[in-house]
Amino acid sequence: MAETDPKSVQDLTNVVQTLLQQMQDKFQTMSDQIIGRNILTISNMSTRIDDLEKNITDLMTQAGVEEIEAAPEKAKEGPGS
């Protein structure tokens, strides 16, 4: 096996370290973007759910239906009550 030049080994080490650092930076950037999108999506979904709940409440009020809490109590009583 031929001897290797210490300078070339050091150069190769530096190149590999630089490439690994660049890859880590890119993965971190991608991770941050994904997390940012997920937070935005969750916030958007939360707003839509709130709007849906309000619309359901408005429709129930218009239809003259009792509050939502009253319905589970009736279901607990069962058909033979």
mmJSON file of the N, C-alpha and C atoms, coordinates in Angstrom:
{"data_MODEL":{"atom_site":{
"group_PDB":["ATOM","ATOM","ATOM","ATOM","ATOM","ATOM","ATOM","ATOM","ATOM","ATOM","ATOM","ATOM","ATOM","ATOM","ATOM","ATOM","ATOM","ATOM","ATOM","ATOM","ATOM","ATOM","ATOM","ATOM","ATOM","ATOM","ATOM","ATOM","ATOM","ATOM","ATOM","ATOM","ATOM","ATOM","ATOM","ATOM","ATOM","ATOM","ATOM","ATOM","ATOM","ATOM","ATOM","ATOM","ATOM","ATOM","ATOM","ATOM","ATOM","ATOM","ATOM","ATOM","ATOM","ATOM","ATOM","ATOM","ATOM","ATOM","ATOM","ATOM","ATOM","ATOM","ATOM","ATOM","ATOM","ATOM","ATOM","ATOM","ATOM","ATOM","ATOM","ATOM","ATOM","ATOM","ATOM","ATOM","ATOM","ATOM","ATOM","ATOM","ATOM","ATOM","ATOM","ATOM","ATOM","ATOM","ATOM","ATOM","ATOM","ATOM","ATOM","ATOM","ATOM","ATOM","ATOM","ATOM","ATOM","ATOM","ATOM","ATOM","ATOM","ATOM","ATOM","ATOM","ATOM","ATOM","ATOM","ATOM","ATOM","ATOM","ATOM","ATOM","ATOM","ATOM","ATOM","ATOM","ATOM","ATOM","ATOM","ATOM","ATOM","ATOM","ATOM","ATOM","ATOM","ATOM","ATOM","ATOM","ATOM","ATOM","ATOM","ATOM","ATOM","ATOM","ATOM","ATOM","ATOM","ATOM","ATOM","ATOM","ATOM","ATOM","ATOM","ATOM","ATOM","ATOM","ATOM","ATOM","ATOM","ATOM","ATOM","ATOM","ATOM","ATOM","ATOM","ATOM","ATOM","ATOM","ATOM","ATOM","ATOM","ATOM","ATOM","ATOM","ATOM","ATOM","ATOM","ATOM","ATOM","ATOM","ATOM","ATOM","ATOM","ATOM","ATOM","ATOM","ATOM","ATOM","ATOM","ATOM","ATOM","ATOM","ATOM","ATOM","ATOM","ATOM","ATOM","ATOM","ATOM","ATOM","ATOM","ATOM","ATOM","ATOM","ATOM","ATOM","ATOM","ATOM","ATOM","ATOM","ATOM","ATOM","ATOM","ATOM","ATOM","ATOM","ATOM","ATOM","ATOM","ATOM","ATOM","ATOM","ATOM","ATOM","ATOM","ATOM","ATOM","ATOM","ATOM","ATOM","ATOM","ATOM","ATOM","ATOM","ATOM","ATOM","ATOM","ATOM","ATOM","ATOM","ATOM","ATOM","ATOM","ATOM","ATOM","ATOM","ATOM","ATOM","ATOM","ATOM","ATOM","ATOM","ATOM"],
"id":[1,2,3,4,5,6,7,8,9,10,11,12,13,14,15,16,17,18,19,20,21,22,23,24,25,26,27,28,29,30,31,32,33,34,35,36,37,38,39,40,41,42,43,44,45,46,47,48,49,50,51,52,53,54,55,56,57,58,59,60,61,62,63,64,65,66,67,68,69,70,71,72,73,74,75,76,77,78,79,80,81,82,83,84,85,86,87,88,89,90,91,92,93,94,95,96,97,98,99,100,101,102,103,104,105,106,107,108,109,110,111,112,113,114,115,116,117,118,119,120,121,122,123,124,125,126,127,128,129,130,131,132,133,134,135,136,137,138,139,140,141,142,143,144,145,146,147,148,149,150,151,152,153,154,155,156,157,158,159,160,161,162,163,164,165,166,167,168,169,170,171,172,173,174,175,176,177,178,179,180,181,182,183,184,185,186,187,188,189,190,191,192,193,194,195,196,197,198,199,200,201,202,203,204,205,206,207,208,209,210,211,212,213,214,215,216,217,218,219,220,221,222,223,224,225,226,227,228,229,230,231,232,233,234,235,236,237,238,239,240,241,242,243],
"type_symbol":["N","C","C","N","C","C","N","C","C","N","C","C","N","C","C","N","C","C","N","C","C","N","C","C","N","C","C","N","C","C","N","C","C","N","C","C","N","C","C","N","C","C","N","C","C","N","C","C","N","C","C","N","C","C","N","C","C","N","C","C","N","C","C","N","C","C","N","C","C","N","C","C","N","C","C","N","C","C","N","C","C","N","C","C","N","C","C","N","C","C","N","C","C","N","C","C","N","C","C","N","C","C","N","C","C","N","C","C","N","C","C","N","C","C","N","C","C","N","C","C","N","C","C","N","C","C","N","C","C","N","C","C","N","C","C","N","C","C","N","C","C","N","C","C","N","C","C","N","C","C","N","C","C","N","C","C","N","C","C","N","C","C","N","C","C","N","C","C","N","C","C","N","C","C","N","C","C","N","C","C","N","C","C","N","C","C","N","C","C","N","C","C","N","C","C","N","C","C","N","C","C","N","C","C","N","C","C","N","C","C","N","C","C","N","C","C","N","C","C","N","C","C","N","C","C","N","C","C","N","C","C","N","C","C","N","C","C","N","C","C","N","C","C"],
"label_atom_id":["N","CA","C","N","CA","C","N","CA","C","N","CA","C","N","CA","C","N","CA","C","N","CA","C","N","CA","C","N","CA","C","N","CA","C","N","CA","C","N","CA","C","N","CA","C","N","CA","C","N","CA","C","N","CA","C","N","CA","C","N","CA","C","N","CA","C","N","CA","C","N","CA","C","N","CA","C","N","CA","C","N","CA","C","N","CA","C","N","CA","C","N","CA","C","N","CA","C","N","CA","C","N","CA","C","N","CA","C","N","CA","C","N","CA","C","N","CA","C","N","CA","C","N","CA","C","N","CA","C","N","CA","C","N","CA","C","N","CA","C","N","CA","C","N","CA","C","N","CA","C","N","CA","C","N","CA","C","N","CA","C","N","CA","C","N","CA","C","N","CA","C","N","CA","C","N","CA","C","N","CA","C","N","CA","C","N","CA","C","N","CA","C","N","CA","C","N","CA","C","N","CA","C","N","CA","C","N","CA","C","N","CA","C","N","CA","C","N","CA","C","N","CA","C","N","CA","C","N","CA","C","N","CA","C","N","CA","C","N","CA","C","N","CA","C","N","CA","C","N","CA","C","N","CA","C","N","CA","C","N","CA","C","N","CA","C","N","CA","C","N","CA","C","N","CA","C","N","CA","C","N","CA","C"],
"label_alt_id":[null,null,null,null,null,null,null,null,null,null,null,null,null,null,null,null,null,null,null,null,null,null,null,null,null,null,null,null,null,null,null,null,null,null,null,null,null,null,null,null,null,null,null,null,null,null,null,null,null,null,null,null,null,null,null,null,null,null,null,null,null,null,null,null,null,null,null,null,null,null,null,null,null,null,null,null,null,null,null,null,null,null,null,null,null,null,null,null,null,null,null,null,null,null,null,null,null,null,null,null,null,null,null,null,null,null,null,null,null,null,null,null,null,null,null,null,null,null,null,null,null,null,null,null,null,null,null,null,null,null,null,null,null,null,null,null,null,null,null,null,null,null,null,null,null,null,null,null,null,null,null,null,null,null,null,null,null,null,null,null,null,null,null,null,null,null,null,null,null,null,null,null,null,null,null,null,null,null,null,null,null,null,null,null,null,null,null,null,null,null,null,null,null,null,null,null,null,null,null,null,null,null,null,null,null,null,null,null,null,null,null,null,null,null,null,null,null,null,null,null,null,null,null,null,null,null,null,null,null,null,null,null,null,null,null,null,null,null,null,null,null,null,null],
"label_comp_id":["MET","MET","MET","ALA","ALA","ALA","GLU","GLU","GLU","THR","THR","THR","ASP","ASP","ASP","PRO","PRO","PRO","LYS","LYS","LYS","SER","SER","SER","VAL","VAL","VAL","GLN","GLN","GLN","ASP","ASP","ASP","LEU","LEU","LEU","THR","THR","THR","ASN","ASN","ASN","VAL","VAL","VAL","VAL","VAL","VAL","GLN","GLN","GLN","THR","THR","THR","LEU","LEU","LEU","LEU","LEU","LEU","GLN","GLN","GLN","GLN","GLN","GLN","MET","MET","MET","GLN","GLN","GLN","ASP","ASP","ASP","LYS","LYS","LYS","PHE","PHE","PHE","GLN","GLN","GLN","THR","THR","THR","MET","MET","MET","SER","SER","SER","ASP","ASP","ASP","GLN","GLN","GLN","ILE","ILE","ILE","ILE","ILE","ILE","GLY","GLY","GLY","ARG","ARG","ARG","ASN","ASN","ASN","ILE","ILE","ILE","LEU","LEU","LEU","THR","THR","THR","ILE","ILE","ILE","SER","SER","SER","ASN","ASN","ASN","MET","MET","MET","SER","SER","SER","THR","THR","THR","ARG","ARG","ARG","ILE","ILE","ILE","ASP","ASP","ASP","ASP","ASP","ASP","LEU","LEU","LEU","GLU","GLU","GLU","LYS","LYS","LYS","ASN","ASN","ASN","ILE","ILE","ILE","THR","THR","THR","ASP","ASP","ASP","LEU","LEU","LEU","MET","MET","MET","THR","THR","THR","GLN","GLN","GLN","ALA","ALA","ALA","GLY","GLY","GLY","VAL","VAL","VAL","GLU","GLU","GLU","GLU","GLU","GLU","ILE","ILE","ILE","GLU","GLU","GLU","ALA","ALA","ALA","ALA","ALA","ALA","PRO","PRO","PRO","GLU","GLU","GLU","LYS","LYS","LYS","ALA","ALA","ALA","LYS","LYS","LYS","GLU","GLU","GLU","GLY","GLY","GLY","PRO","PRO","PRO","GLY","GLY","GLY","SER","SER","SER"],
"label_asym_id":["A","A","A","A","A","A","A","A","A","A","A","A","A","A","A","A","A","A","A","A","A","A","A","A","A","A","A","A","A","A","A","A","A","A","A","A","A","A","A","A","A","A","A","A","A","A","A","A","A","A","A","A","A","A","A","A","A","A","A","A","A","A","A","A","A","A","A","A","A","A","A","A","A","A","A","A","A","A","A","A","A","A","A","A","A","A","A","A","A","A","A","A","A","A","A","A","A","A","A","A","A","A","A","A","A","A","A","A","A","A","A","A","A","A","A","A","A","A","A","A","A","A","A","A","A","A","A","A","A","A","A","A","A","A","A","A","A","A","A","A","A","A","A","A","A","A","A","A","A","A","A","A","A","A","A","A","A","A","A","A","A","A","A","A","A","A","A","A","A","A","A","A","A","A","A","A","A","A","A","A","A","A","A","A","A","A","A","A","A","A","A","A","A","A","A","A","A","A","A","A","A","A","A","A","A","A","A","A","A","A","A","A","A","A","A","A","A","A","A","A","A","A","A","A","A","A","A","A","A","A","A","A","A","A","A","A","A","A","A","A","A","A","A"],
"label_entity_id":["1","1","1","1","1","1","1","1","1","1","1","1","1","1","1","1","1","1","1","1","1","1","1","1","1","1","1","1","1","1","1","1","1","1","1","1","1","1","1","1","1","1","1","1","1","1","1","1","1","1","1","1","1","1","1","1","1","1","1","1","1","1","1","1","1","1","1","1","1","1","1","1","1","1","1","1","1","1","1","1","1","1","1","1","1","1","1","1","1","1","1","1","1","1","1","1","1","1","1","1","1","1","1","1","1","1","1","1","1","1","1","1","1","1","1","1","1","1","1","1","1","1","1","1","1","1","1","1","1","1","1","1","1","1","1","1","1","1","1","1","1","1","1","1","1","1","1","1","1","1","1","1","1","1","1","1","1","1","1","1","1","1","1","1","1","1","1","1","1","1","1","1","1","1","1","1","1","1","1","1","1","1","1","1","1","1","1","1","1","1","1","1","1","1","1","1","1","1","1","1","1","1","1","1","1","1","1","1","1","1","1","1","1","1","1","1","1","1","1","1","1","1","1","1","1","1","1","1","1","1","1","1","1","1","1","1","1","1","1","1","1","1","1"],
"label_seq_id":[1,1,1,2,2,2,3,3,3,4,4,4,5,5,5,6,6,6,7,7,7,8,8,8,9,9,9,10,10,10,11,11,11,12,12,12,13,13,13,14,14,14,15,15,15,16,16,16,17,17,17,18,18,18,19,19,19,20,20,20,21,21,21,22,22,22,23,23,23,24,24,24,25,25,25,26,26,26,27,27,27,28,28,28,29,29,29,30,30,30,31,31,31,32,32,32,33,33,33,34,34,34,35,35,35,36,36,36,37,37,37,38,38,38,39,39,39,40,40,40,41,41,41,42,42,42,43,43,43,44,44,44,45,45,45,46,46,46,47,47,47,48,48,48,49,49,49,50,50,50,51,51,51,52,52,52,53,53,53,54,54,54,55,55,55,56,56,56,57,57,57,58,58,58,59,59,59,60,60,60,61,61,61,62,62,62,63,63,63,64,64,64,65,65,65,66,66,66,67,67,67,68,68,68,69,69,69,70,70,70,71,71,71,72,72,72,73,73,73,74,74,74,75,75,75,76,76,76,77,77,77,78,78,78,79,79,79,80,80,80,81,81,81],
"pdbx_PDB_ins_code":[null,null,null,null,null,null,null,null,null,null,null,null,null,null,null,null,null,null,null,null,null,null,null,null,null,null,null,null,null,null,null,null,null,null,null,null,null,null,null,null,null,null,null,null,null,null,null,null,null,null,null,null,null,null,null,null,null,null,null,null,null,null,null,null,null,null,null,null,null,null,null,null,null,null,null,null,null,null,null,null,null,null,null,null,null,null,null,null,null,null,null,null,null,null,null,null,null,null,null,null,null,null,null,null,null,null,null,null,null,null,null,null,null,null,null,null,null,null,null,null,null,null,null,null,null,null,null,null,null,null,null,null,null,null,null,null,null,null,null,null,null,null,null,null,null,null,null,null,null,null,null,null,null,null,null,null,null,null,null,null,null,null,null,null,null,null,null,null,null,null,null,null,null,null,null,null,null,null,null,null,null,null,null,null,null,null,null,null,null,null,null,null,null,null,null,null,null,null,null,null,null,null,null,null,null,null,null,null,null,null,null,null,null,null,null,null,null,null,null,null,null,null,null,null,null,null,null,null,null,null,null,null,null,null,null,null,null,null,null,null,null,null,null],
"Cartn_x":[0.851,0.0,0.892,0.614,1.439,1.146,2.18,1.983,1.185,0.338,-0.463,0.159,0.027,0.561,-0.338,0.21,-0.611,-1.377,-0.798,-1.486,-2.739,-2.663,-3.833,-4.907,-4.489,-5.454,-6.186,-5.428,-6.04,-6.985,-6.591,-7.449,-8.75,-8.624,-9.802,-10.72,-10.129,-10.907,-11.664,-10.983,-11.634,-12.79,-12.614,-13.673,-14.88,-14.623,-15.715,-16.441,-15.717,-16.346,-17.19,-16.691,-17.451,-18.737,-18.644,-19.83,-20.85,-20.37,-21.285,-21.964,-21.226,-21.815,-22.867,-22.575,-23.54,-24.813,-24.64,-25.808,-26.627,-25.946,-26.656,-27.425,-26.811,-27.488,-28.723,-28.612,-29.761,-30.887,-30.533,-31.559,-32.229,-31.461,-32.04,-33.005,-32.622,-33.496,-34.797,-34.675,-35.866,-36.751,-36.138,-36.893,-37.647,-36.977,-37.624,-38.801,-38.642,-39.73,-40.917,-40.641,-41.721,-42.464,-41.743,-42.368,-43.196,-42.669,-43.406,-44.705,-44.659,-45.872,-46.885,-46.396,-47.302,-47.989,-47.25,-47.845,-48.904,-48.601,-49.565,-50.797,-50.604,-51.718,-52.592,-51.964,-52.717,-53.501,-52.877,-53.568,-54.757,-54.557,-55.625,-56.765,-56.423,-57.443,-58.21,-57.513,-58.157,-59.185,-58.818,-59.745,-60.957,-60.742,-61.856,-62.787,-62.211,-63.03,-63.862,-63.256,-63.999,-65.166,-64.89,-65.953,-67.055,-66.675,-67.646,-68.517,-67.891,-68.656,-69.65,-69.222,-70.121,-71.286,-70.986,-72.051,-73.034,-72.538,-73.416,-74.303,-73.707,-74.48,-75.559,-75.195,-76.176,-77.313,-76.966,-77.999,-78.905,-78.312,-79.109,-80.059,-79.553,-80.401,-81.56,-81.257,-82.307,-83.326,-82.87,-83.768,-84.506,-84.13,-84.791,-84.33,-83.15,-82.62,-82.011,-82.169,-81.614,-80.096,-79.484,-78.03,-77.434,-76.188,-75.513,-75.379,-75.16,-74.99,-76.242,-77.406,-78.643,-78.781,-78.262,-78.422,-77.754,-76.517,-75.932,-76.707,-77.328,-78.101,-79.288,-79.91,-81.037,-80.563,-79.383,-78.848,-78.512,-78.082,-77.721,-78.942,-80.102,-81.323,-81.722,-81.414,-81.711,-83.158,-83.489,-84.823,-85.874,-85.465,-86.452,-86.771,-86.17,-86.4,-87.673],
"Cartn_y":[-1.173,0.0,1.23,2.152,3.353,4.314,5.059,6.058,7.224,7.835,8.97,10.251,11.273,12.583,13.201,13.584,14.178,15.415,16.177,17.376,16.983,15.954,15.541,14.943,14.253,13.708,14.848,15.872,17.033,17.764,17.906,18.557,17.775,16.45,15.611,15.719,15.721,15.87,17.191,18.253,19.569,19.596,18.966,18.924,18.156,17.017,16.2,16.968,17.621,18.397,19.531,20.188,21.275,20.74,19.616,19.024,18.605,17.992,17.582,18.786,19.868,21.076,21.669,21.678,22.191,21.341,20.018,19.133,19.373,19.522,19.774,21.087,22.114,23.413,23.294,22.55,22.383,21.605,20.543,19.776,20.622,21.457,22.327,23.327,23.89,24.829,24.148,22.939,22.199,21.868,21.465,21.135,22.356,23.493,24.73,25.094,24.902,25.206,24.276,22.995,22.023,22.356,22.646,22.988,24.259,25.239,26.485,26.242,25.382,25.063,24.333,23.416,22.664,23.586,24.532,25.472,26.31,26.766,27.559,26.723,25.474,24.59,24.337,24.074,23.828,25.068,26.229,27.477,27.696,27.426,27.575,26.602,25.359,24.361,24.765,25.304,25.742,26.83,27.767,28.836,28.263,27.316,26.704,25.936,25.233,24.485,25.445,26.542,27.55,28.1,28.392,28.897,27.855,26.598,25.521,25.38,25.413,25.323,26.479,27.671,28.831,28.649,28.182,27.961,26.896,25.827,24.775,25.328,26.106,26.718,27.637,28.431,29.334,28.544,27.463,26.643,25.976,25.504,24.881,25.899,27.108,28.159,28.466,28.569,28.841,27.708,26.485,25.331,25.115,25.85,25.705,24.49,23.992,22.824,23.28,22.419,22.749,22.726,23.167,23.207,21.819,21.77,20.499,19.678,20.31,19.582,18.784,19.212,18.526,17.21,17.126,15.931,14.703,14.77,13.55,13.03,13.897,13.435,12.593,13.001,12.227,10.864,10.848,9.587,8.644,9.155,8.314,7.638,8.299,7.75,6.445,6.331,5.102,5.033,4.04,3.936,3.488,2.806,2.32,3.284,4.471,5.426,6.183],
"Cartn_z":[0.0,0.0,0.0,-0.881,-1.005,0.133,0.506,1.553,0.982,1.821,1.363,1.887,1.102,1.45,2.531,3.696,4.762,4.305,3.379,2.885,2.108,1.28,0.504,1.42,2.481,3.433,4.136,4.525,5.188,4.239,2.979,1.983,1.8,1.701,1.537,2.758,3.931,5.164,5.168,4.759,4.712,3.724,2.568,1.554,2.088,2.712,3.252,4.364,5.242,6.315,5.753,4.723,4.089,3.466,2.76,2.144,3.202,4.279,5.348,5.987,6.191,6.769,5.834,4.528,3.553,3.548,3.613,3.654,4.916,6.047,7.3,7.23,6.66,6.516,5.628,4.531,3.633,4.305,5.027,5.739,6.812,7.495,8.52,7.898,6.755,6.044,5.62,5.068,4.653,5.852,6.932,8.146,8.654,8.689,9.137,8.238,6.925,5.991,6.217,6.426,6.648,7.936,8.986,10.265,10.116,9.402,9.176,8.424,7.421,6.66,7.527,8.357,9.231,10.227,10.783,11.734,11.027,9.82,9.055,8.734,8.345,8.016,9.244,10.386,11.621,12.018,11.912,12.241,11.313,10.036,9.043,9.339,9.674,9.991,11.246,12.232,13.465,13.176,12.324,11.948,11.223,10.333,9.605,10.535,11.511,12.472,13.305,13.742,14.508,13.684,12.41,11.528,11.348,11.182,11.017,12.266,13.442,14.689,14.807,14.434,14.485,13.514,12.305,11.321,11.798,12.404,12.919,14.029,14.922,16.005,15.445,14.447,13.823,13.18,12.478,11.844,12.877,13.973,15.03,15.66,15.85,16.412,15.47,14.19,13.2,13.147,13.361,13.299,14.619,15.651,16.942,17.715,17.441,18.138,19.462,20.504,21.814,21.766,22.851,22.922,22.749,22.303,22.04,23.313,24.478,25.728,26.1,25.702,26.053,25.28,24.092,23.261,23.861,24.392,24.962,26.167,26.944,28.1,27.654,26.566,26.041,25.54,24.943,24.421,25.558,26.706,27.841,28.434,28.355,28.938,28.26,27.0,26.269,25.826,24.996,24.429,25.454,26.541,27.483,28.617,28.601,29.696,29.566],
"occupancy":[1.0,1.0,1.0,1.0,1.0,1.0,1.0,1.0,1.0,1.0,1.0,1.0,1.0,1.0,1.0,1.0,1.0,1.0,1.0,1.0,1.0,1.0,1.0,1.0,1.0,1.0,1.0,1.0,1.0,1.0,1.0,1.0,1.0,1.0,1.0,1.0,1.0,1.0,1.0,1.0,1.0,1.0,1.0,1.0,1.0,1.0,1.0,1.0,1.0,1.0,1.0,1.0,1.0,1.0,1.0,1.0,1.0,1.0,1.0,1.0,1.0,1.0,1.0,1.0,1.0,1.0,1.0,1.0,1.0,1.0,1.0,1.0,1.0,1.0,1.0,1.0,1.0,1.0,1.0,1.0,1.0,1.0,1.0,1.0,1.0,1.0,1.0,1.0,1.0,1.0,1.0,1.0,1.0,1.0,1.0,1.0,1.0,1.0,1.0,1.0,1.0,1.0,1.0,1.0,1.0,1.0,1.0,1.0,1.0,1.0,1.0,1.0,1.0,1.0,1.0,1.0,1.0,1.0,1.0,1.0,1.0,1.0,1.0,1.0,1.0,1.0,1.0,1.0,1.0,1.0,1.0,1.0,1.0,1.0,1.0,1.0,1.0,1.0,1.0,1.0,1.0,1.0,1.0,1.0,1.0,1.0,1.0,1.0,1.0,1.0,1.0,1.0,1.0,1.0,1.0,1.0,1.0,1.0,1.0,1.0,1.0,1.0,1.0,1.0,1.0,1.0,1.0,1.0,1.0,1.0,1.0,1.0,1.0,1.0,1.0,1.0,1.0,1.0,1.0,1.0,1.0,1.0,1.0,1.0,1.0,1.0,1.0,1.0,1.0,1.0,1.0,1.0,1.0,1.0,1.0,1.0,1.0,1.0,1.0,1.0,1.0,1.0,1.0,1.0,1.0,1.0,1.0,1.0,1.0,1.0,1.0,1.0,1.0,1.0,1.0,1.0,1.0,1.0,1.0,1.0,1.0,1.0,1.0,1.0,1.0,1.0,1.0,1.0,1.0,1.0,1.0,1.0,1.0,1.0,1.0,1.0,1.0,1.0,1.0,1.0,1.0,1.0,1.0],
"B_iso_or_equiv":[0.0,0.0,0.0,0.0,0.0,0.0,0.0,0.0,0.0,0.0,0.0,0.0,0.0,0.0,0.0,0.0,0.0,0.0,0.0,0.0,0.0,0.0,0.0,0.0,0.0,0.0,0.0,0.0,0.0,0.0,0.0,0.0,0.0,0.0,0.0,0.0,0.0,0.0,0.0,0.0,0.0,0.0,0.0,0.0,0.0,0.0,0.0,0.0,0.0,0.0,0.0,0.0,0.0,0.0,0.0,0.0,0.0,0.0,0.0,0.0,0.0,0.0,0.0,0.0,0.0,0.0,0.0,0.0,0.0,0.0,0.0,0.0,0.0,0.0,0.0,0.0,0.0,0.0,0.0,0.0,0.0,0.0,0.0,0.0,0.0,0.0,0.0,0.0,0.0,0.0,0.0,0.0,0.0,0.0,0.0,0.0,0.0,0.0,0.0,0.0,0.0,0.0,0.0,0.0,0.0,0.0,0.0,0.0,0.0,0.0,0.0,0.0,0.0,0.0,0.0,0.0,0.0,0.0,0.0,0.0,0.0,0.0,0.0,0.0,0.0,0.0,0.0,0.0,0.0,0.0,0.0,0.0,0.0,0.0,0.0,0.0,0.0,0.0,0.0,0.0,0.0,0.0,0.0,0.0,0.0,0.0,0.0,0.0,0.0,0.0,0.0,0.0,0.0,0.0,0.0,0.0,0.0,0.0,0.0,0.0,0.0,0.0,0.0,0.0,0.0,0.0,0.0,0.0,0.0,0.0,0.0,0.0,0.0,0.0,0.0,0.0,0.0,0.0,0.0,0.0,0.0,0.0,0.0,0.0,0.0,0.0,0.0,0.0,0.0,0.0,0.0,0.0,0.0,0.0,0.0,0.0,0.0,0.0,0.0,0.0,0.0,0.0,0.0,0.0,0.0,0.0,0.0,0.0,0.0,0.0,0.0,0.0,0.0,0.0,0.0,0.0,0.0,0.0,0.0,0.0,0.0,0.0,0.0,0.0,0.0,0.0,0.0,0.0,0.0,0.0,0.0,0.0,0.0,0.0,0.0,0.0,0.0,0.0,0.0,0.0,0.0,0.0,0.0],
"pdbx_formal_charge":[null,null,null,null,null,null,null,null,null,null,null,null,null,null,null,null,null,null,null,null,null,null,null,null,null,null,null,null,null,null,null,null,null,null,null,null,null,null,null,null,null,null,null,null,null,null,null,null,null,null,null,null,null,null,null,null,null,null,null,null,null,null,null,null,null,null,null,null,null,null,null,null,null,null,null,null,null,null,null,null,null,null,null,null,null,null,null,null,null,null,null,null,null,null,null,null,null,null,null,null,null,null,null,null,null,null,null,null,null,null,null,null,null,null,null,null,null,null,null,null,null,null,null,null,null,null,null,null,null,null,null,null,null,null,null,null,null,null,null,null,null,null,null,null,null,null,null,null,null,null,null,null,null,null,null,null,null,null,null,null,null,null,null,null,null,null,null,null,null,null,null,null,null,null,null,null,null,null,null,null,null,null,null,null,null,null,null,null,null,null,null,null,null,null,null,null,null,null,null,null,null,null,null,null,null,null,null,null,null,null,null,null,null,null,null,null,null,null,null,null,null,null,null,null,null,null,null,null,null,null,null,null,null,null,null,null,null,null,null,null,null,null,null],
"auth_seq_id":[1,1,1,2,2,2,3,3,3,4,4,4,5,5,5,6,6,6,7,7,7,8,8,8,9,9,9,10,10,10,11,11,11,12,12,12,13,13,13,14,14,14,15,15,15,16,16,16,17,17,17,18,18,18,19,19,19,20,20,20,21,21,21,22,22,22,23,23,23,24,24,24,25,25,25,26,26,26,27,27,27,28,28,28,29,29,29,30,30,30,31,31,31,32,32,32,33,33,33,34,34,34,35,35,35,36,36,36,37,37,37,38,38,38,39,39,39,40,40,40,41,41,41,42,42,42,43,43,43,44,44,44,45,45,45,46,46,46,47,47,47,48,48,48,49,49,49,50,50,50,51,51,51,52,52,52,53,53,53,54,54,54,55,55,55,56,56,56,57,57,57,58,58,58,59,59,59,60,60,60,61,61,61,62,62,62,63,63,63,64,64,64,65,65,65,66,66,66,67,67,67,68,68,68,69,69,69,70,70,70,71,71,71,72,72,72,73,73,73,74,74,74,75,75,75,76,76,76,77,77,77,78,78,78,79,79,79,80,80,80,81,81,81],
"auth_comp_id":["MET","MET","MET","ALA","ALA","ALA","GLU","GLU","GLU","THR","THR","THR","ASP","ASP","ASP","PRO","PRO","PRO","LYS","LYS","LYS","SER","SER","SER","VAL","VAL","VAL","GLN","GLN","GLN","ASP","ASP","ASP","LEU","LEU","LEU","THR","THR","THR","ASN","ASN","ASN","VAL","VAL","VAL","VAL","VAL","VAL","GLN","GLN","GLN","THR","THR","THR","LEU","LEU","LEU","LEU","LEU","LEU","GLN","GLN","GLN","GLN","GLN","GLN","MET","MET","MET","GLN","GLN","GLN","ASP","ASP","ASP","LYS","LYS","LYS","PHE","PHE","PHE","GLN","GLN","GLN","THR","THR","THR","MET","MET","MET","SER","SER","SER","ASP","ASP","ASP","GLN","GLN","GLN","ILE","ILE","ILE","ILE","ILE","ILE","GLY","GLY","GLY","ARG","ARG","ARG","ASN","ASN","ASN","ILE","ILE","ILE","LEU","LEU","LEU","THR","THR","THR","ILE","ILE","ILE","SER","SER","SER","ASN","ASN","ASN","MET","MET","MET","SER","SER","SER","THR","THR","THR","ARG","ARG","ARG","ILE","ILE","ILE","ASP","ASP","ASP","ASP","ASP","ASP","LEU","LEU","LEU","GLU","GLU","GLU","LYS","LYS","LYS","ASN","ASN","ASN","ILE","ILE","ILE","THR","THR","THR","ASP","ASP","ASP","LEU","LEU","LEU","MET","MET","MET","THR","THR","THR","GLN","GLN","GLN","ALA","ALA","ALA","GLY","GLY","GLY","VAL","VAL","VAL","GLU","GLU","GLU","GLU","GLU","GLU","ILE","ILE","ILE","GLU","GLU","GLU","ALA","ALA","ALA","ALA","ALA","ALA","PRO","PRO","PRO","GLU","GLU","GLU","LYS","LYS","LYS","ALA","ALA","ALA","LYS","LYS","LYS","GLU","GLU","GLU","GLY","GLY","GLY","PRO","PRO","PRO","GLY","GLY","GLY","SER","SER","SER"],
"auth_asym_id":["A","A","A","A","A","A","A","A","A","A","A","A","A","A","A","A","A","A","A","A","A","A","A","A","A","A","A","A","A","A","A","A","A","A","A","A","A","A","A","A","A","A","A","A","A","A","A","A","A","A","A","A","A","A","A","A","A","A","A","A","A","A","A","A","A","A","A","A","A","A","A","A","A","A","A","A","A","A","A","A","A","A","A","A","A","A","A","A","A","A","A","A","A","A","A","A","A","A","A","A","A","A","A","A","A","A","A","A","A","A","A","A","A","A","A","A","A","A","A","A","A","A","A","A","A","A","A","A","A","A","A","A","A","A","A","A","A","A","A","A","A","A","A","A","A","A","A","A","A","A","A","A","A","A","A","A","A","A","A","A","A","A","A","A","A","A","A","A","A","A","A","A","A","A","A","A","A","A","A","A","A","A","A","A","A","A","A","A","A","A","A","A","A","A","A","A","A","A","A","A","A","A","A","A","A","A","A","A","A","A","A","A","A","A","A","A","A","A","A","A","A","A","A","A","A","A","A","A","A","A","A","A","A","A","A","A","A","A","A","A","A","A","A"],
"auth_atom_id":["N","CA","C","N","CA","C","N","CA","C","N","CA","C","N","CA","C","N","CA","C","N","CA","C","N","CA","C","N","CA","C","N","CA","C","N","CA","C","N","CA","C","N","CA","C","N","CA","C","N","CA","C","N","CA","C","N","CA","C","N","CA","C","N","CA","C","N","CA","C","N","CA","C","N","CA","C","N","CA","C","N","CA","C","N","CA","C","N","CA","C","N","CA","C","N","CA","C","N","CA","C","N","CA","C","N","CA","C","N","CA","C","N","CA","C","N","CA","C","N","CA","C","N","CA","C","N","CA","C","N","CA","C","N","CA","C","N","CA","C","N","CA","C","N","CA","C","N","CA","C","N","CA","C","N","CA","C","N","CA","C","N","CA","C","N","CA","C","N","CA","C","N","CA","C","N","CA","C","N","CA","C","N","CA","C","N","CA","C","N","CA","C","N","CA","C","N","CA","C","N","CA","C","N","CA","C","N","CA","C","N","CA","C","N","CA","C","N","CA","C","N","CA","C","N","CA","C","N","CA","C","N","CA","C","N","CA","C","N","CA","C","N","CA","C","N","CA","C","N","CA","C","N","CA","C","N","CA","C","N","CA","C","N","CA","C","N","CA","C","N","CA","C","N","CA","C","N","CA","C","N","CA","C"],
"pdbx_PDB_model_num":[1,1,1,1,1,1,1,1,1,1,1,1,1,1,1,1,1,1,1,1,1,1,1,1,1,1,1,1,1,1,1,1,1,1,1,1,1,1,1,1,1,1,1,1,1,1,1,1,1,1,1,1,1,1,1,1,1,1,1,1,1,1,1,1,1,1,1,1,1,1,1,1,1,1,1,1,1,1,1,1,1,1,1,1,1,1,1,1,1,1,1,1,1,1,1,1,1,1,1,1,1,1,1,1,1,1,1,1,1,1,1,1,1,1,1,1,1,1,1,1,1,1,1,1,1,1,1,1,1,1,1,1,1,1,1,1,1,1,1,1,1,1,1,1,1,1,1,1,1,1,1,1,1,1,1,1,1,1,1,1,1,1,1,1,1,1,1,1,1,1,1,1,1,1,1,1,1,1,1,1,1,1,1,1,1,1,1,1,1,1,1,1,1,1,1,1,1,1,1,1,1,1,1,1,1,1,1,1,1,1,1,1,1,1,1,1,1,1,1,1,1,1,1,1,1,1,1,1,1,1,1,1,1,1,1,1,1,1,1,1,1,1,1]
}}}
